[in-house]
């Protein structure tokens, strides 16, 4: 049993013994997959601050979304005229440089050169008080109530023709990879479905959310029809 597995079991046990909800830190895909594989009872709830969040907190015990100790911080250039072009890496690097651990930071949504950072509630004030610069751009960080509609990631919806519902086939089609390149991603354990690590032969179902680390995410919406050669025409939402 790994140290992380023991930690999850301990959180579950603490919640059961105390009758109170116990929260984890933010979990990345590999940690989330390990937790889900334990099949704990009762099963924990997951939330990352918005629908479709990749990094989430696990709640052991009864909990609503609004109960999760998550805060959202907007980070905007003070003077847009002189602002750099800022990326996800720039925002994350600036936060980490404050001495903050990655496990208290959730998803970071970038819209233009503004960033929206989901973080643990108990670290929010420290970030707003100390985050003054991203890259070479002076910024203002402040708490906000929710992710603005314009900043919510929108998918590209398209039809893909695939030979089967195999995960490697679908992933290769969506991201323009050869079967060999797609196979290497599975060998490196970079492909997750609904937060669980999966192998290449897994058959995707309608509604499955697939994350391929380093490439993006897609949702297999549905099978629309078959071609004359019995290939599948699939409707897929792609988040890059």
BELGIVEN-V837064 format. One record per backbone hydrogen bond with DSSP energy under -1.0 kcal/mol. CO is the residue of the C=O (numbers start at 1). NH is the residue of the N-H. E is the energy in kcal/mol with one decimal. If there is no record, write none. Layout:
# BELGIVEN-V837064
[[CO & NH & E] [CO & NH & E]]
This chain:
# BELGIVEN-V837064
[[2 & 6 & -2.3] [3 & 7 & -2.0] [4 & 8 & -2.4] [5 & 9 & -2.4] [6 & 10 & -2.1] [7 & 11 & -2.2] [8 & 12 & -2.3] [9 & 13 & -2.3] [10 & 14 & -2.7] [11 & 15 & -2.1] [12 & 16 & -2.1] [13 & 17 & -2.7] [14 & 18 & -2.1] [15 & 19 & -1.8] [22 & 60 & -3.2] [27 & 56 & -1.3] [28 & 32 & -2.6] [29 & 33 & -2.5] [30 & 34 & -2.0] [31 & 35 & -2.5] [32 & 36 & -2.5] [33 & 37 & -1.7] [35 & 38 & -1.2] [45 & 59 & -3.1] [47 & 57 & -2.8] [50 & 53 & -1.7] [56 & 27 & -3.4] [57 & 47 & -1.8] [58 & 24 & -2.3] [59 & 45 & -2.3] [60 & 22 & -2.1] [64 & 67 & -1.8] [65 & 68 & -1.3] [68 & 70 & -2.6] [69 & 121 & -2.5] [71 & 119 & -2.8] [72 & 144 & -2.4] [73 & 117 & -3.1] [74 & 142 & -2.1] [75 & 115 & -2.7] [76 & 140 & -2.7] [79 & 82 & -1.1] [80 & 83 & -1.3] [87 & 91 & -2.0] [88 & 92 & -2.7] [89 & 93 & -2.7] [90 & 94 & -2.0] [91 & 95 & -1.9] [92 & 96 & -2.7] [93 & 97 & -2.0] [95 & 98 & -1.5] [96 & 99 & -2.1] [101 & 104 & -1.5] [102 & 105 & -1.9] [103 & 26 & -2.5] [104 & 120 & -2.4] [107 & 118 & -2.3] [109 & 116 & -2.4] [111 & 114 & -1.9] [114 & 111 & -2.7] [115 & 75 & -3.2] [116 & 109 & -2.6] [117 & 73 & -2.5] [118 & 106 & -3.5] [119 & 71 & -3.0] [120 & 123 & -1.9] [123 & 127 & -1.9] [124 & 128 & -2.5] [125 & 129 & -2.0] [126 & 130 & -1.5] [127 & 131 & -2.8] [130 & 132 & -1.2] [132 & 139 & -2.3] [134 & 137 & -2.5] [137 & 134 & -2.5] [138 & 78 & -2.5] [140 & 76 & -2.1] [142 & 74 & -2.9] [148 & 151 & -1.5] [156 & 238 & -2.6] [158 & 236 & -2.7] [160 & 234 & -3.1] [162 & 232 & -2.9] [165 & 204 & -2.6] [166 & 170 & -2.5] [167 & 171 & -2.7] [168 & 172 & -2.1] [169 & 173 & -2.0] [170 & 174 & -2.5] [171 & 175 & -2.2] [172 & 177 & -2.4] [178 & 182 & -2.6] [179 & 183 & -2.4] [180 & 184 & -1.6] [181 & 185 & -1.2] [182 & 186 & -1.4] [183 & 187 & -1.9] [184 & 188 & -1.5] [185 & 190 & -2.1] [186 & 189 & -1.4] [190 & 213 & -2.5] [191 & 198 & -1.8] [192 & 211 & -2.7] [193 & 196 & -1.8] [196 & 193 & -3.2] [199 & 202 & -1.5] [200 & 168 & -1.8] [202 & 167 & -2.5] [205 & 208 & -2.1] [208 & 220 & -2.2] [209 & 194 & -3.2] [210 & 218 & -2.7] [211 & 192 & -2.6] [212 & 215 & -2.5] [212 & 216 & -2.2] [216 & 212 & -2.9] [217 & 239 & -3.8] [218 & 210 & -3.5] [219 & 221 & -1.2] [219 & 237 & -2.5] [220 & 207 & -3.8] [222 & 235 & -2.8] [225 & 233 & -2.7] [227 & 230 & -2.1] [231 & 227 & -2.5] [232 & 162 & -2.6] [233 & 224 & -2.7] [233 & 225 & -1.2] [234 & 160 & -2.5] [235 & 221 & -1.5] [235 & 222 & -1.4] [236 & 158 & -2.2] [237 & 219 & -2.8] [238 & 156 & -2.9] [239 & 217 & -2.8]]
